[in-house]
Amino acid sequence: MPTPRDSKLCTAAEAVALVRDGAVVASGGFVGAGHAEALTVALEKRFLATAAPRGLTLLYAAGQGDGRGRGVDHLGHEGLLHRVIGGHWGLACKLGRLALEGKIEAYNYPQGVVCQLFRDLAAGRPGCITHIGLGTYIDPLQCGGRLNDRTPDGMVQRIELGGRTWLWYQAPAIDVGLIRATAADPFGNLLTDDEALIGEILPIAQAARNNGGIVLAQVKRLVDTPAPPQQVRVPGIFVDRIVVAEQHEHEQTFAEAMNYDYCRAPDLIDDGSAMTTAKASLAAMPAERRIIALRACDEIPAGAICNLGIGMPEGIAEAAAARGLLESATLTVESGPIGGRPAGGLSFGASRRPQAIIDQPSQFDFYDGRGLDFAALGAAEIDSAGNVNVAKFGTRFAGVGGFVNISQTARRLVFCGTFTADGLETTVESGRLRIVREGGVRKFVAAVQLIAFSAARSREVGQEVLYVTERAVFRLTPGGLELTELAPGADLRRDVLDQMAFEPIVRAVKPMRSELFAK
């Protein structure tokens, strides 16, 4: 007997043939997890073969790509896109080039704002009104998140409500939702059993459906029995087409075909293997990364709910595990996992053996309301006021992802990074840091290229902020950056002050803990 699902089954090519010129397309996913790769591949193939569809607007929250052409980069063709509103651009290099060369209209919104915008669009609200982004380059007092002169202003506005200033983010109504799940049951209901995250698939589907648009869903299998209703992530009534993808276009992340630890419950009994593995991982790290991870880990309060960013902060998870802190502190990821140990690299967004996985908009609700006790994030540039840039490096634009949501709200915040970049080499000898070769790029600059973290805004909300490097630690004060700690073996003038484009406040400087420099 035919089921409600049967009439919706089709190939990826047949599904994307429904995308019309000028459509607003929303794409779900986080790096590679949850991204509908089969659908974006098919959309690219259609455009290259027929020059259609044209003039699309792409709307996405988290960065979706691997830096080598996968993810939303399949859509990175002149003519295919007219406008992009994205949270993170660093792994979608073709999109970034189109934006920086002025070939498309391009906006960078905070990741949390975009995924919450999907819910606002679904509900018919005028946009997302939030405090997130005030004082940063996304604030219209700076550039309104616009990435080139071709891009119109006015999509982000300042408004006054209840005696407070807010940002009002707008986005066009969604015509096409590209979403992914593990399986579809006979009703076309979508399940996410083998996915590393839930993401924002439900609000994308609701937003497209309520606008009279279409929802194209990619799954890796069909199931013959109706799913338990509590396990349905997207009801089949919201889904127009279902595509069963090939394995190579439905890997769990862009780094791993399937890692069951990303969707498996934690063990109640710890046999000590995780701590042993973490200690070995720490020992194998380059000296500067190990020092930074251990020093940043010192700042995690007992019982804290934490977020660790991608890149340099990833090592803090190893340090916390090695110290047994994960028995009390809880690590979370903005994509939705709570508990466990966050994965890194192209599996970032997943977490090993999490306690729970919630949807991404709800995770950002918690973050935006100042639920995080502690966060550690990377930093590309830091200026004398304490402002931080993570979005733009010379001619390369990465965007902010969830950085703005997290950095503006965590109660205790640590920025992590090496003191200089591009060629830095260090070693530890007899408990002292030795700089073998200085990096060619200074990270402590007179003025950051773009303000992704506003020190002034941070002081308004009363955050505790540290800047941790392998040779020095700084604290944010009302007067700017104050040097508080110096690594044993580092020379204050040669290794710190002479490598900065400004003079920090220097009062009572104490040595960094000697234990950080033990091999």
Buried (B, 14 or more C-beta within 10 A) or exposed (E): EEBBBEEBBBEBBEBBBBBBEEBBBBBBBBBBBBBBBBBBBBBBBBBEEEEBBBBBBBBBBBBBBBBEBBBBBBBBBEBBBBBBBBBBBBBBBBBBBBBBEEBBBBBBBBBBBBBBBBBBBBEEEEBBBBBBBBBBBBBBEBBBBBBBEBBEEEBBBEEEEEEEEBBBBBBBBBBBBBBBBBBBBBBBBBBBEBBBBBBBBBBBBBBBBBBEBBBBBBBBEBBEEEBEEEEBBBBBEBBBBBBBBEEEBBBBBBBBEBBEBBBEEBEEEEEEEBBEBBBEBBEEBBBBBBBBBBBBBBBBEEEBBBBBBBBBBBBBBBBBBBBBBBEEBBBBBBBBBBBBBBBBBBBBBBBBBBEEBBBBBBBBBBBBEBBBBBBBBBBBBBBBBBBBBBBBBEEEBBBBBBBBBBBBBBBBBBBBBBBBBEEBEBBBEEEEBBBEEBBEBBBBBEEBBBBBBBBEBBBEEEBBBBBBBBBBBBBBBEEBBBBBBBBBBBEBEEBBBEBBBBEBBEEEBEEBBEEBBEE
